[in-house]
Amino acid sequence: MFKPEFLNSIIKAYDVRGLVDSQITPDFTFALGAAFARFLQEEREPGSVVIGEDMRPSSPALASAFADGVTSQGLDVIRIGLASTDMLYFASGKLNMPGAMFTASHNPAAYNGIKLCKSAASPIGQESGLLRIKELISGGIPIPGGSVGKSSEKYLLDDYVDFLLSLFPDLSQTKRRLKVVIDAGNGMAGYTAPAVMAKLNVDLVPMYFELDGNFPNHEANPIEPANLVALQKRVKKEGADIGLAFDGDADRCFLVDENSDLVNPSSLTSLIAVRELARKPGSTIIYNLISSKAVREVVAENGGKSLRSRVGHSYIKKMMAESGAIFGGEHSGHFYFADFWRADSGMLAALYALTGLAATKKSLSSLLKEFNRYSASGEINSVVSDTPATLKAIIDAYGQDHEIDDLDGITVTGLKYWFNVRASNTEPLLRLNVEGDTKAIMQATRDAVLAIITAKR
């Protein structure tokens, strides 16, 4: 029996994540698999579950225990083996089955976790299933006396690649040959990127493609600038047109331009939005609340409608389903596509960037220049002892003469800047993002807010 406080510590806002051996164990994933099967039966979901796993040493055993939990309830499972998270979403969409992906994304080697979805990659978060699954685990799952489900295997890498490239029919025929450096961070892009790039007119320079869940070169977390330094150096050394960095499960993508400068993810959101609005004029685009305000400006300038979302894939996917949005972008490097079952795909985002670049003679920095209108701090993480007290201190400091909303944490808007402070959904951190009309305004605002945060540590 798993105690509620234990389950609360690892079942997060939109996935399950924790330390291997002490938290994420085969016993736990068996119980999770059984509870997931019961939940699916309650929801009248299709009777099979597709399961993928990343390259972490613990993933195969944990996924096998989960599969045993599912089959103990009479449901079948299909194991697709090594996969990126977006490849699992593809499998869920193509096969119209609920799915489970074993990964801890960008977290260090000591962690593992599970991302769950209903059929057609429909998201499962706290409100859409995780709370019920938690209840089922806490109450204990009896093993029924009937026959158990069956387990089979299916290879889907080629189907995944063909589907992605079908969305860009002209990309493989482009006359401009691009030199592309990819840092897979020893994560799952080392498995998927070679298969995709082999069909494109590119010269590929691979970095850290060896699948190794111990991450011997750097953490597979490209939102941290330190983890992009090696890629920046290699882009400059190779004279490449673009650099691509993926996180551990390859559902996020970050760009480096030809000058080896980091590309603001909001600029990629804007680039994709322009292409999508040209394809489907007047459509709705979703951006999360830490994206640059340039995104909504670009959407409006191109005849689209924009919606602002809180951070997190389950929230954005739900909003996409409700609004009929064709695309959603997050400043954290997650990009969501209606043509991909509203799921996020780092590789699909990369293909949009390559398509935009290949269709012009411009450099990447020139292509994105019109979208870089403001100065951003990037995400700054701080450990604090009392999150509510810290947020209150910020509200007390800014509440008299600033607009403040609490869609996700607190967002404070002034005349020439805005900032958001929110608690992480996956780690014990307080996250700060600041944007100013100029670099000086951004830096002054950043330093003022950080002074309040550090005073509350």
C-alpha positions in Angstrom: 0.0 0.0 0.0 1.4 3.4 -1.0 0.7 6.2 1.5 -1.0 9.5 0.2 2.0 11.6 1.2 4.3 9.4 -0.9 2.0 9.6 -3.9 1.7 13.4 -3.5 5.5 13.7 -3.7 5.8 12.0 -7.1 2.5 12.5 -8.9 2.9 16.0 -10.2 0.7 18.5 -12.1 1.0 16.7 -15.4 3.2 13.6 -15.0 4.8 11.2 -12.5 8.4 11.8 -11.6 10.8 10.9 -8.8 14.0 9.2 -7.7 14.7 5.7 -9.0 14.9 2.9 -6.3 13.5 5.1 -3.5 10.4 6.4 -5.3 10.0 5.2 -8.9 10.3 1.4 -8.4 9.0 -1.7 -10.2 6.4 -2.2 -7.4 5.1 1.3 -7.8 5.0 1.2 -11.6 3.1 -2.1 -11.5 0.5 -0.5 -9.2 0.5 2.6 -11.5 -0.1 0.3 -14.5 -3.0 -1.5 -12.8 -4.5 1.9 -11.7 -4.1 3.3 -15.2 -5.9 0.3 -16.7 -8.8 0.7 -14.2 -9.0 4.4 -15.0 -9.1 3.7 -18.7 -11.9 1.1 -18.2 -13.8 3.7 -16.2 -13.3 6.2 -19.1 -14.3 3.6 -21.7 -11.0 4.1 -23.5 -9.7 1.6 -26.1 -8.6 -1.7 -24.6 -4.9 -1.6 -25.4 -2.1 0.6 -24.1 1.0 1.6 -26.1 4.2 2.0 -24.0 7.5 3.7 -24.9 10.7 4.2 -23.0 13.8 6.4 -23.0 17.4 5.4 -22.7 17.7 5.6 -18.9 19.1 2.4 -17.5 16.0 2.0 -15.3 13.4 2.5 -18.0 13.1 -1.1 -19.4 12.5 -2.7 -16.0 10.1 0.0 -14.9 8.2 -0.1 -18.2 7.9 -3.9 -18.0 6.5 -3.8 -14.5 4.0 -1.1 -15.7 3.0 -3.4 -18.6 2.5 -6.3 -16.1 0.2 -4.0 -14.1 -1.8 -3.1 -17.2 -2.2 -6.7 -18.4 -3.1 -7.8 -14.9 -6.4 -5.9 -15.4 -7.1 -7.7 -18.7 -5.9 -5.0 -21.1 -3.3 -5.6 -23.8 -0.1 -3.6 -24.2 2.0 -2.8 -27.3 5.6 -2.1 -26.5 7.3 0.3 -29.0 10.7 0.1 -27.2 13.1 3.1 -27.4 11.2 6.3 -28.3 11.2 10.0 -27.8 8.1 11.3 -26.0 6.7 12.8 -29.3 7.2 9.4 -30.9 5.0 7.9 -28.1 2.4 10.6 -28.8 2.6 9.7 -32.5 2.0 6.0 -31.6 -1.0 7.0 -29.4 -2.4 9.1 -32.3 -1.8 6.6 -35.1 -3.0 3.6 -33.2 -5.8 5.5 -31.4 -4.7 4.0 -28.1 -3.8 5.4 -24.7 -0.1 5.6 -23.9 2.6 5.7 -21.3 6.1 7.1 -21.8 8.8 6.2 -19.4 11.1 9.2 -19.1 12.2 11.9 -16.6 12.7 14.3 -19.5 15.6 16.7 -18.6 16.0 15.5 -15.0 19.4 14.0 -14.0 20.2 10.3 -14.2 18.9 9.5 -10.7 15.3 10.3 -11.8 12.7 8.6 -13.9 9.0 9.1 -14.5 6.0 8.4 -16.6 3.9 10.6 -18.9 0.4 9.3 -19.5 -2.1 10.1 -22.2 -5.5 8.9 -23.4 -6.1 7.7 -27.0 -5.1 10.1 -29.7 -2.5 11.6 -27.4 -5.1 13.3 -25.3 -3.4 14.7 -22.2 -3.7 13.5 -18.7 -3.0 16.0 -15.9 -4.1 16.3 -12.3 -7.7 17.4 -13.1 -8.0 15.0 -16.2 -7.0 11.8 -14.6 -3.9 11.8 -12.3 -6.0 12.5 -9.2 -8.3 9.6 -9.9 -5.3 7.3 -10.7 -3.8 8.4 -7.4 -7.0 7.5 -5.6 -7.0 4.0 -7.2 -3.4 3.4 -6.2 -4.0 4.6 -2.7 -7.0 2.3 -2.3 -5.2 -0.8 -3.6 -5.9 -2.5 -6.9 -7.2 -6.1 -6.7 -6.1 -8.5 -9.4 -9.2 -9.9 -11.2 -9.6 -13.6 -11.6 -10.0 -13.6 -15.4 -7.4 -13.9 -18.1 -4.6 -11.4 -18.3 -3.9 -9.2 -21.3 -1.3 -9.9 -23.9 1.9 -8.0 -24.7 3.3 -7.5 -28.2 5.9 -5.3 -29.8 5.7 -2.9 -32.7 8.5 -0.9 -34.5 7.3 2.6 -35.4 10.4 4.7 -36.0 10.0 4.7 -39.8 6.3 5.4 -39.6 7.0 8.3 -37.2 9.6 9.8 -39.6 7.4 9.4 -42.6 4.5 11.1 -40.9 6.6 14.1 -39.8 8.0 14.6 -43.2 4.6 14.3 -44.8 3.8 17.6 -43.2 6.6 19.2 -45.2 6.3 17.8 -48.7 8.9 20.2 -50.2 11.6 20.1 -47.5 13.4 17.0 -48.9 13.5 18.6 -52.3 14.8 22.0 -51.3 17.8 23.3 -53.3 19.4 25.0 -50.4 21.6 22.5 -48.5 21.9 23.3 -44.8 24.7 22.5 -42.4 23.0 21.4 -39.2 24.6 20.7 -35.9 22.5 18.7 -33.5 23.2 18.2 -29.8 21.1 15.2 -28.6 22.6 15.4 -25.1 22.9 11.6 -25.1 19.1 11.5 -25.1 16.4 10.2 -27.4 17.1 12.6 -30.3 20.2 10.5 -30.8 17.8 7.8 -31.9 15.2 9.9 -33.9 17.3 12.6 -35.4 19.5 10.4 -37.7 16.4 8.8 -39.2 14.8 12.2 -39.9 17.9 14.0 -41.2 18.8 11.2 -43.5 15.9 12.1 -45.7 16.7 15.8 -45.9 19.1 18.0 -47.9 21.4 18.6 -45.0 24.9 18.0 -43.8 24.4 16.7 -40.3 27.0 17.2 -37.6 26.1 15.0 -34.7 26.9 15.7 -31.0 26.4 13.3 -28.2 24.1 10.9 -30.2 25.2 7.9 -28.1 22.2 6.9 -26.0 23.3 7.1 -22.4 20.9 7.9 -19.5 23.8 8.8 -17.3 24.4 11.9 -19.4 28.2 11.9 -19.4 28.6 15.2 -21.3 26.0 17.5 -19.9 22.5 17.4 -18.5 19.9 17.1 -21.3 18.2 20.3 -20.2 18.7 22.9 -23.0 16.8 25.6 -21.2 20.0 26.0 -19.1 22.5 28.1 -21.1 25.4 26.2 -19.7 24.2 23.1 -21.4 24.3 24.8 -24.8 27.9 26.1 -24.7 29.3 23.0 -26.5 26.7 23.4 -29.3 27.4 27.1 -29.7 31.1 26.4 -30.0 30.5 23.6 -32.6 28.2 25.7 -34.7 30.9 28.4 -34.9 33.7 25.9 -35.6 31.7 24.2 -38.4 30.3 27.3 -39.9 26.9 25.8 -39.6 23.6 27.4 -40.6 21.8 26.3 -37.5 22.2 24.3 -34.3 19.5 22.2 -32.7 19.5 21.1 -29.0 17.0 18.6 -27.6 16.2 17.6 -24.1 16.4 14.0 -22.8 13.1 12.8 -24.2 13.4 15.0 -27.3 10.0 16.7 -26.9 11.7 20.1 -26.6 13.9 21.9 -29.1 16.1 25.0 -28.8 18.0 26.8 -31.5 21.4 28.3 -32.0 21.9 30.7 -34.9 24.8 30.9 -37.4 26.6 33.4 -35.1 26.4 30.8 -32.3 23.9 33.0 -30.4 21.0 31.4 -28.5 17.6 31.9 -30.1 14.7 33.0 -27.9 12.1 30.2 -28.1 9.4 32.9 -28.5 11.0 33.8 -31.8 10.5 30.2 -33.0 6.9 30.3 -31.8 6.4 33.5 -33.9 8.1 31.9 -36.9 5.8 28.8 -36.7 2.8 31.0 -36.1 3.4 33.0 -39.3 3.7 29.8 -41.3 0.6 28.3 -39.8 -1.5 31.4 -40.2 -0.5 31.6 -43.9 -1.7 28.1 -44.3 -4.9 28.6 -42.3 -5.7 32.3 -42.1 -7.6 33.7 -39.1 -6.8 30.7 -36.9 -6.1 30.7 -33.2 -2.6 30.5 -31.8 -1.9 29.7 -28.1 1.2 31.0 -26.2 2.0 30.5 -22.6 2.3 33.4 -20.1 6.1 33.5 -20.1 6.4 33.9 -23.8 7.4 37.2 -25.3 4.7 39.8 -25.8 6.0 39.9 -29.4 4.2 36.6 -30.0 0.7 38.1 -29.6 1.8 41.1 -31.7 3.0 38.8 -34.5 -0.2 36.8 -34.4 -2.3 39.9 -34.6 -0.2 41.4 -37.4 -0.7 38.1 -39.4 -4.5 38.1 -39.0 -4.7 35.5 -36.2 -6.2 35.3 -32.8 -4.1 34.5 -29.7 -4.9 33.0 -26.4 -2.7 33.1 -23.3 -2.2 29.9 -21.3 -0.6 28.8 -18.0 2.5 26.8 -18.3 2.3 23.0 -18.8 1.4 20.7 -21.7 -1.9 19.4 -20.2 -3.2 22.9 -19.9 -2.2 24.0 -23.4 -3.5 20.8 -25.1 -6.9 21.2 -23.3 -7.1 24.8 -24.4 -6.2 23.8 -28.0 -9.0 21.2 -28.0 -11.5 23.7 -26.6 -10.5 26.6 -28.9 -9.7 24.8 -32.1 -6.2 26.4 -32.1 -3.8 25.1 -34.8 -0.6 25.7 -32.8 0.7 26.5 -29.4 4.1 27.5 -28.2 5.8 27.6 -24.8 8.9 29.6 -23.9 10.3 26.4 -22.3 10.8 25.0 -25.8 7.5 22.9 -26.1 5.6 23.4 -29.3 2.2 21.9 -30.0 0.5 21.1 -33.3 -3.1 20.5 -34.3 -1.8 18.3 -37.1 0.1 16.2 -34.5 -2.9 15.4 -32.3 -2.3 18.7 -30.4 0.8 17.1 -28.9 4.2 18.6 -28.5 7.1 17.6 -30.7 10.7 18.9 -30.6 11.5 17.3 -33.9 8.4 18.9 -35.6 9.5 22.3 -34.3 13.0 21.7 -35.7 11.5 20.9 -39.1 9.6 24.2 -39.1 12.8 26.0 -38.5 14.7 24.1 -41.2 11.8 24.7 -43.6 11.8 28.4 -43.0 15.5 28.6 -43.4 15.7 26.4 -46.5 13.0 28.5 -48.3 15.2 31.7 -48.1 18.8 32.8 -48.7 18.7 34.5 -45.3 20.7 33.5 -42.3 18.8 32.3 -39.3 19.5 35.5 -37.3 18.1 37.6 -40.2 15.1 35.3 -40.6 14.2 35.8 -37.0 15.2 39.4 -36.6 11.6 40.8 -36.9 10.5 38.6 -34.0 13.2 39.7 -31.6 11.6 42.9 -30.3 12.3 42.9 -26.6 15.0 41.8 -24.1 14.3 38.7 -22.0 16.1 37.4 -18.9 15.6 33.7 -19.6 14.3 31.5 -16.8 16.0 32.1 -13.5 15.5 29.4 -10.8 15.8 30.0 -7.1 15.3 27.7 -4.1 13.1 29.4 -1.4 12.0 28.2 1.9 8.5 29.7 1.8 6.9 30.2 -1.7 3.7 31.8 -0.5 5.6 34.3 1.6 7.9 35.2 -1.3 5.0 35.7 -3.7 3.3 37.9 -1.1 6.4 40.0 -0.7 6.5 40.6 -4.4 2.8 41.6 -4.5 3.4 44.0 -1.6 6.2 45.6 -3.5 4.4 46.0 -6.9 0.7 45.8 -6.1 0.0 49.5 -5.8 0.9 50.6 -9.3 1.2 47.5 -11.4 -1.3 45.1 -13.1 -1.0 41.7 -11.4 -2.7 38.5 -12.4 -2.5 35.0 -10.9 -3.2 32.7 -13.9 0.0 30.9 -13.1 2.0 32.1 -10.1 1.9 35.9 -10.4 2.5 38.0 -13.5 3.3 41.7 -12.9 3.0 44.2 -15.8 4.5 47.7 -15.9 4.7 50.2 -18.6 7.9 48.9 -20.2 8.4 45.5 -18.7 6.6 42.5 -17.2 7.7 39.5 -15.1 6.3 36.2 -14.0 7.2 34.3 -10.8 5.8 30.8 -10.4 6.5 27.6 -8.5 7.8 24.8 -10.7 5.4 21.9 -11.3 8.2 19.4 -11.4 11.0 20.7 -9.1 11.3 22.5 -5.7 12.0 25.8 -7.4 10.7 29.3 -7.9 11.0 30.4 -11.5 11.4 34.0 -12.6 11.1 35.3 -16.2 11.5 39.0 -17.0 11.0 40.9 -20.3 11.8 44.6 -20.8 11.5 47.0 -23.7 15.3 47.4 -23.5 18.1 45.3 -22.0 18.7 47.9 -19.3 15.1 47.9 -18.2 15.0 44.1 -18.2 18.2 43.9 -16.1 17.0 46.5 -13.6 13.7 44.7 -13.1 15.3 41.3 -12.9 17.7 42.5 -10.2 15.0 44.2 -8.2 12.8 41.1 -8.2 15.7 38.7 -7.4 16.6 40.9 -4.4 13.1 40.2 -3.0 13.3 36.5 -3.7 16.8 36.1 -2.2 15.7 38.0 0.9 13.1 35.3 1.5 15.4 32.3 1.1 
